[in-house]
Amino acid sequence: MPRPYFFLSYAHSPRVPRSSNGPVKSKSHWEEQLFHDLCEAVSELAGLDDDEPAGFMDTGMHLGEGWSERITEAAAHCRVFVPLYSPRYFRSEACGQEWAAFTSRQVLFNRPGMHASQMSGVVPVQWVVVGQEDLPDVARPLQYAHRDFGEDYVTEGLLSLARLGYFRPQYEIAVLRLAQTIVRVAQQTTITVGRRRDFQSRPSVFQPPDQRRRLRIAVMACDVRNLPVGRSGDAYGISAVDWKPYNDINDSLARRAAYVARQSEFHPSIHEFEEEAQLLLRGEAPTAPGVLLLDRWSLLDKDRRELLKRFDAQNPSWVGVLEPWPSDDPECERRDEELLKLADDTLTHMRVERRRRLGERSNGALATLEDFEDALPGAAMAAQHAFDLVREQAKDRPRGPGRPSLRDDPPGQPPGSPPSSHPSTQPPSKSSSKPPSKPQSPSGPGEDSRE
């Protein structure tokens, strides 16, 4: 493939609810503006032909098709890696994985006397002002407060220069200097083409993510071996976690959800719903908030429907529910009312909070991949807040003998109230209890991502 001069690596902004007021801007509007300006400058300075790409930027997460492959290919072929430094950038596991993919490549040649940034092919940008003491170890040797970019760049950061109109001349100077640096490093450094290995399978070069920000992604969906009457197997694989409900997604929905969660600074792991349900129903304490990706077609299986109903009866406030229901799927359209009613009858507790937040008229259906990606961070944050609240309540509550648990009183039930009479809520006997499962990070392609 053609080698882009640079790979612009940045932390995606948190997703926010859509608003009908005012003009709609991309969540990465300022990063896209910088990318456009840099491409123009680099193309001119390097004398690139029309078919030679100046740069690469992941500008369309929600477009889905081949997104992971595009990032992997660009990180393996680009000549210069340009990370936009900010506090959020260094908390992003995905950004650390992009950095790891680029720096895994071997530097074959560089001119003597070059700075560490130039020798490695990494040219950092101070997007938001970050103190030297706040940089991860991998970033500290690299020069990023480029004095020749202008004094305002050093004191304000490039994002401020882009946003504020009276800094326009300073912004243009900084972009020109950055483009000149990119071209110079590309011409003076030779780096091998990287191996084709999914960038998500690489460990981040940054510090391990805050373990308090874990997120367990559970999937309750059909698979090709267990399809209900009237449902084709186009959206399914050999297990529930392979479910791909939307046409414009090339990877499984669970892995896409994990990527979006990492952009919101969560550390996700992927599981089948049955595993998560059994942990809860055995009385084991939750170790992290979670989101459930529910395929309404799976509710036609009586046993799975009953398991979800028992799970819902526990009212786990720290688990959010997301229901992808593609609007362009004729099979879903034909059974819409039937399966919506089945979901309503099954989830009688867990939908209360969601409908309070989204409005009583919401049926929970996420018609497009973009709708799903917009909804997931909010569901994850709500689950995190509920998890933190239950954890604090568990700490403050007086305890008798026995192992501390978040499950002494079900969420929403006053402390000290009689326990539910449902057989699934009774504490397990000592002989049947098991320690909580240890959450893990999603695996790369070819490895078991269900954990």
Buried (B, 14 or more C-beta within 10 A) or exposed (E): EEBBBBBBBBBBBEBEEEEEEEEEEEBBEBBBBBBBBBBEBBBEBBEBEEEEBBBBBBEEBBBBEEBBBBBBBBBBBBBBBBBBBBEBBBBBBBBBBBBBBBBBBEEEEBEEEBBEBBBBBBBBBBBBBBEEEEBBEBBEEBBBBBEEBBEBBBEBBBBBBBBEEEBEEBBBBBBBBBBBBBBBBBEBBEBEEBEEBBBBBBEBBBEEBEEEBBBBBBBBBBBBEBBEEEBEEEBBBEBBBBBBBBBBBBBBBBBBBBBBBBBBBBBBBBBBBBEBBBBBBBBBBBBBBBBBBBBBBBBBBEEBBEBBBBBBBBBBBBBBBBBBBBEEBEBBEEBBEEBBEBBEEBBEBBBEBBEEEBEEEEBBBBBBBBBBBBBBBBBBBBBBEBBEEBBEBBEEEEEEEEEEBBBBBBBBEEEEEEEBEEEBBEBEEEEEEEEEBEBBBBBBEEEEBBB
